[in-house]
Amino acid sequence: MNWKFILPIQIFVNLTAVHLSAQTPVDVVETTLKVAIMAEETFYLGFAEGDKMIFSFEEANGKELKEVEIVEMPSTSKFLEIKTSKIVNKTLTIPVTGIYKFRFANASIGVRLCKYKIQRIPASAATQNFNTTVYTHMVNDTTYIKEDEDYLARTDTVITNFQDRVIKINPVGTAGGNKASFNFNLPENTVAWSFYICTDKTGQETFNEANKNFMSASSTQVQKFPLYTILTAVALNRPTEISKAQAGPVINYWVMDADNVAPFAAGTPFRYIKKGKAINDYSRMEPRKGTLYFCFSNDSPTDIVSVTVKITAVQANEALETRKGQRMIITPKNKMYLKTE
């Protein structure tokens, strides 16, 4: 046998077989699709680079369809036929491996039955078994919207010495009773407050002397906050002291909310936030919403007691300003992909 002639013939046969295999159309899908009245239907297929796509379509009853379109995703229209009932072997060459959308649009008041067939001619034997199925998985689509936004530019500390009053409480046995009260509301954005009470001139002098000494030792704070006093330091829990008076009329006092004022006046059980019995006294207090009351009771059978009450509040007022910003919006969506391996 003369092998030098047989070998070239065998190579030629093999190459021819590969070429014919590559040129033989591969059926991708052949089916019928119902397009509802005034609606459209779409589906997706994948093709390999170098494929020739062969598309055929026919409306089962010979009626027109408004549009038949093939789109290279995401948005490149590769073929569009308007008002058609039949397309025979429309061939497209695939420039790059990707996903294609097939769109059938019906603008009539009747249903359309679309028979279609899609084939592919692989560019080579390597893509003969290319998977044309389009898969989906969930991803987060992130977008940004430009908008004005408010932000905290600074926090301003404000000191308010908003109460300095005198209230008189009658002795036991007086026709009007030996109890008295007054109400107050803390300023907005109060973060701490304090009070000082005293029952005579000595108590007032004690406060003035303590405040004078404190102000002398606190020049930095006073320069920054002109209304800064010893009661401000008490409210902010700073180290400070006001001497307790040893002689003078004694008063019972309570700090309470509005719900307990009537029971206090009636002599029935009531709840309180703070109570004391003193000639003079002071305290730091936690902020509360709503109306608060100072209530007093005089145990003296003969003497009217005049009580001085000072209240200081420390406010933290937020100063908001506006700046250009952006808001992130995350939207879950299905993403299409091909399995190329």
Buried (B, 14 or more C-beta within 10 A) or exposed (E): EEEEEEEEEEEEEEEEEEEEEBEEBBEBEEEEBEBEEEEBBEBBBBBBEBBBBBBBBBBEEEEBBBBBBBBBEEEEEBBEBEEBBBBEEBEBEBEEBBBBBBBBBBBEEEEBEBBBBBBBBBBEEEBBEBEBEBBEEEEEEEEEEEEEEEEEEEEEBBBBBBBEEEBEBBBEEEEEBBBBBBEBEBBEBBBBBBBBBBBBEBBBEBBEEBBEEBBEEBEEBBEEBEEBBBBBBBBBEEEBEBEEBEEBBEBBBBBBBEEBBEEBBEEEEBEBBBEEEBBBBBBBBEBBEEEBBBBBBBBBEEEEBBBBBBBBBBBEEEEEEEEEEEEEEEEEEEEBEBEEE
